[in-house]
């Protein structure tokens, strides 16, 4: 299959990057595609900056950062930012109670989670921008119910592109959700991810969600849709070994299998990998860690720039 062909010209990714793992703006067939042209322009312009600030940490992306450094004057790695903020404010990694969400948060899901057993719930959320078709929603829904695992699913208002009152919800989905599921329009994700009842995350592989899952120590099933999500999901599954990649697939049998692998069949091996990387992430944003020191260096460099002006 042409989309599975390896791309061997990207330094540091020669052994695992496939055509289907390219970010969405590179998956076009037209050289004049406006999003491709914008991406190329911004990439070229980025080398003209005096410094680059990245929401990542050295232990996670060290090999790629080493390939970047000869081409960029200065790189500051200060992530995961959400955990770095908590570490500096409270000397812990507890999620903040405040929210900058554009959506109204339904806190009832936290009460529901409180009633569930340890690591028994798979959390499902595709972020603040991803859209799905009614057919895709049905396939995911069937897969979740058929897995017979408990699930908390965030479905934003208007996130289904072709919703219609004529589209009836099958009785088996209604009953299956009543027995084992809980669905909300939006939730406090950082708090959900660290809840003891949650054992896995079905995600769109947005970078913020990926880092939040790493800090929480939760393995992932990745269903990427756009932007950098395709390559993020490849790293999650193939490089870091902390999740499963469901890229370009939306089939109920695959969803069922991947949820069962996430929560049961491959739970131990994924758990070992995510625990190791989660520990490294927390260490990086603790006092003296690589991201902590990089942030201090960034602050001092900004101060020196101001003095020179």
N, C-alpha and C positions, 0 to 999 in steps of 0.2 A: 504494500500500500504506500502510495507516494507520500502521504502525510506522516508516515512512520520513518521516513528516510532521515538518517543522522545529518546534522549540520556540523561540519568539522572545522569551520573557519572562525569560530568564536573562541578566543583564548580562555582556557579554563573550563570550557563546557564541551570539549570535543567528543567525550565518550558517552554523553547522555542527552544532549539537546537534539530534539527532533523537530521537523517542520511544524508539527501540530502543537509544539510547546512554545512557539513564538508568540509574543504579545499580539493582541488582536489587531493593532494598527500595522503590523508587519505581515498579516495573513491575507492581504489583498493581492489580486492578480493584476492590478493596474498601477503603473508607476506614477500616474498623475493623481492617485487617490489623495484627497486633501488631508486626511489624518496621517497618512504615511509621510507626506511632505512636511507637515507640522512636526512630526516626531524627528525627522532627519534634521530639520532646521534647529530645533531645540537642542538636539544632541550636539550638533556642531557648536552652537552658541555656549553650551555648558563648559566647554574647554577654555572659554575666555574669562570665566569667573575666577576671582582670586582664591576662592575656597569652595568646597562642597560639603554640605552638612547632610548626613545620612542617618535615617532612623533604622539602624541595625547595630550589631555588635561584632567584635573581632572574631570571637570563637564560632560564630554562625557562618560568616561569609569571608573569612580570612583569605582563602585561595583566590577568590574573585577580586577582593580588595587589593591584593598584591599585584594583580594584572592591571588594575586601574591606576595605581599610584604613579607609575611613570608618565601618565598622560594628564594628571591633574596636579596642580600646584600644591594643594593641601586638602586632605580629607579628614573630616571630624566624624567619628562614629559615636553617636550618643544615645542609641536606643537599647532596648525598647522604651520609647518615650513615656508611655503611660506608666510603666513601672518605675522609670527613672524619677518621674515627678513624685510618685508616692514615696519612693525611697528617700528623697531629699526633704519632703514635707513631714513625713511621719516615721521615718526610719523603718518602714515595713512595706509590704507589697499588697496591702489590703486595698481593694478598689474604692474609689471615691464615691461618696453618696451624691455628689453633684452631677448634673448631666448637661451636655450641650446638644442633646438630640433635637432634631427638628420634628420628631414624632412624639406623640403622647405615650408615656411609658405605662404599661399595665403591670402594676406590682403584684397582682393576684397570682402571677406565675410563681413568685417566690414562696407564697403560702402553699401552693400545690407541690413545689419541690420539697418543702419541709416534710411532707407526708410520704415521700418516696424513699426507697431503700438506697443504701450506699452504692454509688457508681451504677445505678440501674437505668438512668435516663440518657437518651441521646438527644442532644440539643441541635436544632436545625434552624439556621438563619442564613439568608443570602444577601445580607447587607442592606444598605440604604438606597441603592440604585438599581440593582439587578431586577429585570423583568422576566416573567415566564409566561408561556402560553397555558391555556386551560388544560391542554393535553399533557404538557410537562408537569403541571401541578398534580393531575390525576395519577400519572405514573409514579411520581415521588410519594404521593399519599398512599397508593396501593402498596408500594415497596415498604414503607414504614409500618403500615398495619400488618402486612404479611410477615414481617420480621418478628412480630410478636414481642418487640421490645417497647418499653415505655418511651415516649418522645414528647418533647416540648418544641413546638414549631412556631416560629415567628413568620407571619405572612402580613406584610405591610399593606395598608389600604392602597388600592389601585396598582398593585404589583403584578396582577394577572392581566395580560394585554387584551385578551379577547373574551373576557367574562361576559356571560349572558344568562339571563334568568331561565332560559330554556335548558341550560346545562344542569341537569339534575345530579345531585351527589348520591352515589349508590348507597344502599342501606348498610352494606358491609363496612363501608368506610365510616359512616356515622356511628355505627355500633362499636367498631374497633377503636375509634378515637375516644368514645365515651368510656370504654373500658381501660385504655392504656395511654391515651394522649391528652395533650392540652395545647390549645392554639390561641395565640395572642397577636395583636397588631404590632406591638413593639415591646421590648423588655430591656431591663438594665443588664446589658450583655456581660460586662466585666464581673458583675456580681453573680450572674448565672453560671459563668464558666468556672468560678471557684467554688460553687456550691457542692457539698459532699455527695449529693445525689446524682450529679452529672458525670458520666463516664466517657463521653465522646462528643464530637462536634462535626456536624455535616455543614460545610461552609462553601462560600463562593471563592474562597482563597484570596480575598482582599488582604493587602499587607497588614493593615491594622488588626484585622481579625486573626490573621496568622500569628502575629506577635502576641496578641492577647491569649491565644490558645497555648502558645509555647510557655508563657509565664504561668498559666494555670496548670500546665502539665497534662493537657488533654490531647490525645491523638485525634486525627481528622480524617474525614472523607471529603475530598475536594471536588466541587462541581463548578469549575471556573467558566466565566462568561465573557469578560472583556478586559482591556487594559493589560496590566501586568499579571493578571490572575492565572493565565495559562502557564507561564513560566514559574510562578510561585508554587503551583500545584505539582509541577515536575520536581522541584527541589524538595517539597514535602515528602513525596513518595520515593523518589529515586536516590536523592543525595542524602537527606537527613534521616530518611526511614522512619518518619513520625506520622505517616498517614497513608491513605490510599487515593489514587487518582481516578476520578470518574469522568474525566474530560471527554467532551463531545458525545456523551451517552446520557440518555434519559429513558431508561427502561425499568419497569417495576421489578423484574427478576434480578437485575444488576443492583438496584437500590437495596433490595432485600438481602442479597448476598453480602454486599459491602457493609451494611449496617451490622449484620451478624458477625462478619469478620472483625469489624471495629470493636464491637462490644463483647465478643466472646472468642471466636476462633483464633484471632491474631492479637488479642488483647495484651498478652504478656510480652510478646516481642516488641510491639509498638510502644507499650508502656515503658520498657527498659530504655528505649531510645529517647522518648519524650522526657523522661525523668532526668536523663543526663543533660540534654540540651536546656531544659528548664532550669536546672541547677546553674549551668554556665551563664544563662541569661540573667538570673538574679544576682550572681556574683559580679557580672559586668557593671550593673547599675548600683551596686553597693559601694560604700566608701572605699576608695583605693582600687576599684575595678576599672577595666579599660574604658568603658563608656563614661564612668564618673570622672576619670582623669581627662578624657577627651573633652568633656563639657567644661571642666575647669580651664583647660587650655584655650578653648574657644572663647570663653569669657575674658580671659586675660588678653587674648589677641584683639578682641573687639575694643577693649579698653585702650590698648596701645595705639590702635588705629585712630581712636578719638583724640588721643593726646597729640598725635602727629598732625591732625587736621587743625 
